[in-house]
């Protein structure tokens, strides 16, 4: 599995998106984070796909 590297600014973008989703509907921010984690896992498992 390859590690996924991020630009330092991405963490603030993710936090901002999480907060926006949470304001739309409680728990939606958590769903957003779960989807990101799933995508990152797939990217690290199959980086050339």
matplotlib code that plots the C-alpha trace (Angstrom):
import matplotlib.pyplot as plt

x = [0.0, 1.4, 1.0, -1.2, 0.5, -1.4, -0.6, -0.7, -3.7, -5.9, -6.5, -8.2, -10.2, -11.4, -12.3, -14.2, -16.1, -16.9, -18.3, -20.4, -21.9, -22.6, -24.5, -26.6, -27.5, -26.1, -24.0, -23.5, -20.0, -19.2, -20.5, -18.2, -15.2, -16.1, -16.3, -12.9, -11.3, -12.7, -11.4, -8.0, -7.8, -8.7, -6.1, -3.4, -4.2, -4.4, -2.4, -2.0, -5.6]
y = [0.0, 3.4, 6.3, 9.2, 12.6, 15.8, 19.5, 21.1, 23.4, 20.4, 19.9, 23.3, 22.6, 19.3, 21.0, 23.7, 21.2, 19.1, 22.1, 23.1, 19.6, 19.5, 22.8, 21.3, 18.2, 16.8, 13.8, 14.7, 15.9, 12.5, 10.9, 13.2, 12.1, 8.5, 8.9, 10.6, 7.9, 5.2, 7.1, 7.5, 3.9, 2.9, 5.3, 4.0, 0.4, 0.9, 4.1, 3.3, 2.4]
z = [0.0, -1.0, 1.4, 0.2, 0.5, 0.8, 0.4, 3.9, 2.8, 2.2, 5.9, 6.3, 3.2, 4.6, 7.9, 6.1, 4.1, 7.1, 9.0, 6.0, 5.7, 9.4, 9.1, 6.3, 8.3, 11.6, 10.8, 7.1, 7.9, 9.3, 6.1, 4.2, 6.2, 5.8, 2.0, 2.0, 4.0, 1.6, -1.4, 0.2, 1.0, -2.6, -4.0, -1.7, -2.6, -6.4, -7.2, -10.8, -11.6]

ax = plt.figure().add_subplot(projection="3d")
ax.plot(x, y, z, "-o")
ax.set_aspect("equal")
plt.show()
